[in-house]
């Protein structure tokens, strides 16, 4: 794969790149509508493919938070055209890496030494490149190590990148008023945390210590002496990405085993640690040659405050969902309903979230749940389509819900999609044995 010798870091350079990308998308629409005049049966498939290609090409050269947004979108398989999902999913673990000179420069800046002076062996060619950093193989005392290096300028460009993305997001999600700022601040704060590798090192060690007792899931060890704010070193873990595994696996029992490990890992974090790995995409998980799950990359950890945790998980309870008064109370506690809502808005959003939660909480309603059930995911897709086509929704204030929904919903969307890919049948409360 071609390497990158330079990443735009100034606001002007990055804004210019996004404007160029927007211009390409505009040309794609003009071409589409011109062809549509000639061929009325023409679908949007080719348009989606061209747009996805141009947007991804623009974002991958910027890296950082711009590419991270594409990664987050690719997890939401039910609400994006397939062309975008396929192209944006490349941002999870397959983007052009930094060139060797840039890698050496980063080491010099962080340790005052080249990697060849620190490790016995170091491969200057990246083996894995994603949105915020890339991974290199090294050796020290005959131990294979994975060395993750952050791209230059990523941390400093987060605020300006999000400012460029904000107008698009406001239109897409119908956000209105100053209150929408809390959602962008939540995303910005999390992205800034992800660029602090010393924080990631601490979080990673805490997760490994707490969750190593869970069966059929492995974690790397981490090495503070070879880590800094922009470089983090851990054990080299051998395996294939989860998406590669699920594409070829035909053994239902193995899918169930891996799915149970993944489910237990997330439920233990959420309900016991009250802090969760909020980045469950296939690039963060491997499967080894003994069919065990390997969890990587704990840069994005979401703390779950008690005032959010309690009403959020009370809505899993059938008795609450079916009791109008209690259900209404929880919606206010979670800021889904607001004191300034009109009676029409209260009625509309109560019905909307009743339908959503009745469906999304199904995996928690029984002792076991089979994520191979395609009708469950088809129902989610239909519900998403229904809301996207609802003209009433566009007329109402879209600022709904606590800021904590952003990463909790992202966690569950990602987890559900991975469980579906594994076609796993799991015991819902199995995590309690840990």
ABEGO torsion letter per residue (X at the ends): XBBBABBBABAAAAAAAAAAAAAAAAAAAAAAAAAAAABAABBAAAAAAAAAAAAAAAAAAAEEAAAAAAAAAAABAAABBAAAAAAAAAAAABBBBBBAAAAAAAAAAAAGBBAAAABABBBABBABBBAABBBBBBBBGGBBBBBBBBBBGAAAAAAAAAAAAAAAAAAAAGBBEAAAAAAAAAAAAAAAAAABAAAAAAAAAAAAAAAAABBGBBBBBBBAAABBAABBBBBBBBEBBAAAAAAABABAAAAAAAAAAAAAAAAAAAAAAGBBBABBBAAABBBBAAGBBBBBGAABBBBBBAAAAAAAAAAABAAAAABAAAAAAAAAAAGABBAABBAAAAAAAAAAAAAAAAAAAAAAABABBBAABAAAAAAAAAAAAAAAABAAAAABBABBEBAAAAAAAAAAAAAAAAAAAAGBBBBAAAAAAX
